[in-house]
Amino acid sequence: MPKKIRELKAMLRRVGFSCVRIRGSHERWVHPELPELPITLAGKDGKDAKPYLEKLVDDALQQLENKEQEDEPI
């Protein structure tokens, strides 16, 4: 079952992304450590997220996790 748009927003918010722009039903989310990877979510909160949006969010979370692991001192 696909995630809802509101679930993707909550996932992004939890790891430090913030919404910087809203135009209609499109929201631009960015993270201070990943400025080269803005995420645009399209749709109302109660709608099912498209598979490509779920993959985009999952990939961004993975990149952020990898970046944090690189920054950890050994």
C-alpha positions in Angstrom: 0.0 0.0 0.0 1.5 3.4 -1.0 2.4 6.0 1.7 0.3 9.2 1.9 1.9 12.5 1.0 1.5 13.6 4.7 3.7 10.5 5.7 6.4 11.6 3.3 6.3 15.1 4.7 6.6 13.8 8.3 9.6 11.6 7.3 11.3 14.6 5.8 10.5 16.9 8.7 11.8 14.3 11.2 15.3 14.3 9.7 15.7 18.0 9.3 14.2 18.9 5.9 12.1 22.1 5.7 9.6 23.4 3.3 10.9 26.5 1.6 8.4 27.1 -1.2 4.8 26.2 -1.9 3.2 26.8 -5.3 -0.3 25.3 -5.6 0.0 21.7 -4.6 3.7 21.5 -5.1 6.1 21.9 -2.1 9.9 22.3 -2.3 11.8 20.6 0.6 15.5 21.1 1.3 18.0 20.0 3.9 20.9 22.2 5.0 23.4 19.4 4.5 21.9 18.4 1.0 21.3 21.7 -0.7 22.0 20.0 -4.1 19.1 17.7 -3.6 15.8 19.6 -3.3 12.6 17.4 -3.2 9.4 18.5 -4.8 6.3 16.8 -3.4 3.1 17.2 -5.4 -0.4 16.4 -4.1 -2.7 16.9 -1.2 -1.8 15.4 2.2 -4.5 12.7 2.0 -3.6 11.4 -1.4 -1.4 8.4 -2.1 2.1 9.2 -3.0 3.3 8.2 -6.5 6.0 5.5 -6.5 8.6 7.9 -7.9 8.0 10.3 -4.9 8.5 7.5 -2.4 11.7 6.5 -4.1 12.9 10.1 -4.2 12.3 10.5 -0.5 13.9 7.1 0.4 17.0 8.0 -1.7 17.3 11.4 0.0 17.1 9.8 3.4 19.7 7.2 2.4 22.1 9.9 1.2 21.6 11.9 4.4 22.4 8.8 6.4 25.5 8.0 4.4 26.7 11.6 4.8 26.2 11.5 8.5 28.2 8.2 8.7 31.1 9.8 6.7 31.1 12.8 9.1 31.4 10.6 12.2 34.9 10.5 13.7 36.3 7.0 14.0 
